[in-house]
């Protein structure tokens, strides 16, 4: 029984390590400024893993409609995006498309209001 318990602990530890490594480079946005913007304005998002190695594209979304925005600057701790003409007014969340073998759209927990 001891061997079985020890084997379970080793396998569990390895699994936890793999999960943590897989999540290490996930883009995370903590804030976006300004809180209100118009078409043509540049938004600055700050957070972690926002560089080109991790983020391929950026969008503003209302949960139903996604509006691609132009990335103007990109570093590990910040991402600047220009609000393009295709973006409709409203309260929108920032969303990023990750890079890698299996790209994913990740809606970030920050909102911005786009005015007409």
C-alpha positions, 0 to 999 in steps of 0.5 A: 500500500505504501508504494501505491500511495507514494506512486499517487503522490509522485504522479499528482506532483508531476501533473500539478507541475505540468499544469502550472508550467502550461499556465505560466505564459497565459496573458493576463490584463489587470487594468486598461486606461483610459476607461472611456475612449473614442475611435482613434484613441489608444488604450493601454492595457497593463498586466503579464505575458502581453508580449508578441510571444504570447499575444497574436491579436487583440479585440474588444467584445460585447460578448456577442460581437468581437471587434479587432483592434490594432496593436500599436505597441507590445511588451511583456507588461503592457499592450497598446491598442488603437480603437479602430473604426469597426468598433461599435460604441458601448461597454466592451471587454478586452480580449486577446488571441494567444499564440501557439499550437492551439491559439485561444481567445481569452476575454480579460476581466477589464472593461472600457466604454467606447463613445460615439 
